[in-house]
Amino acid sequence: MKTTLDIHDELFARAKQRARESGRPLRAVVEEGLRLVLEVREPAPTYRMPDMSVGDPAAKDPMESLTWDDLRREVYGETSGP
């Protein structure tokens, strides 16, 4: 198949030089480069959240018995009543 590509001048010159040195046509060098790039299967980067846990995970939650009003006061530092 024929196609037209815009290739940076320096890269094109390097590819032509490689073709001359290896005694192959430029087309073969370009095809080899494409095959190499397309064969590389980079694994998707994985991210693991760092464990920022504090305290004993088996301990009872001290906020579990609080009402919504109590929780709001805890969070916002409100004092109760007048």
PyMOL commands that set and color helices and strands:
alter all, ss='L'
color gray80, all
select helices_A, chain A and resi 9-22+26-39+68-76
alter helices_A, ss='H'
color red, helices_A
deselect
rebuild
show_as cartoon
